[in-house]
Amino acid sequence: MSQQLIRQKGLDASLALKLAPRLAAEFGGRRPINTWVATNTFIRDLEAANIDIQLINTY
């Protein structure tokens, strides 16, 4: 995988983590918050960008 693609995936994963609290607040009333699931692809993107996957538990 090219470095540019890995970097873009990392940026995408970082953005998703930043948006998670707002999305949870916005859609939380319609759907229980515990229904959000991190996909394997999302987790691999985090790992590829050297982002700690334990951050998911923070959000």
C-alpha positions in Angstrom: 0.0 0.0 0.0 1.4 3.4 -0.9 2.4 5.8 1.9 -0.1 8.4 0.5 -3.0 6.0 0.7 -2.0 4.9 4.2 -1.8 8.6 5.2 -5.2 9.3 3.7 -6.8 6.3 5.5 -5.3 7.6 8.7 -6.7 11.1 8.1 -10.1 9.6 7.4 -10.0 7.5 10.5 -9.0 10.5 12.6 -11.8 12.6 11.2 -14.3 9.8 12.0 -13.0 9.7 15.6 -13.4 13.5 15.9 -17.0 13.4 14.5 -18.1 10.4 16.7 -19.2 12.5 19.7 -21.3 14.9 17.5 -22.8 12.1 15.6 -23.6 10.2 18.7 -25.4 13.3 20.2 -27.3 13.9 17.0 -28.5 10.4 16.3 -28.4 9.0 19.8 -32.0 9.9 20.5 -33.1 7.7 17.6 -30.9 4.8 18.1 -29.1 3.5 21.3 -25.5 4.6 21.4 -24.2 1.1 21.9 -25.3 0.1 18.3 -22.3 1.9 16.8 -19.8 -0.7 15.6 -16.2 -0.1 14.5 -15.7 -2.2 11.4 -12.5 -4.2 10.8 -11.6 -1.8 7.9 -11.9 1.2 10.2 -9.7 -0.5 12.8 -7.1 -1.4 10.2 -7.1 2.2 9.0 -6.4 3.4 12.5 -3.6 0.9 12.9 -2.1 1.8 9.6 -1.9 5.4 10.7 -0.4 4.4 14.0 -3.5 5.6 15.9 -4.2 3.8 19.1 -7.4 1.8 18.5 -8.2 2.1 22.2 -9.3 5.6 21.4 -12.5 4.1 20.1 -13.5 3.3 23.7 -13.0 7.0 24.6 -15.7 8.0 22.2 
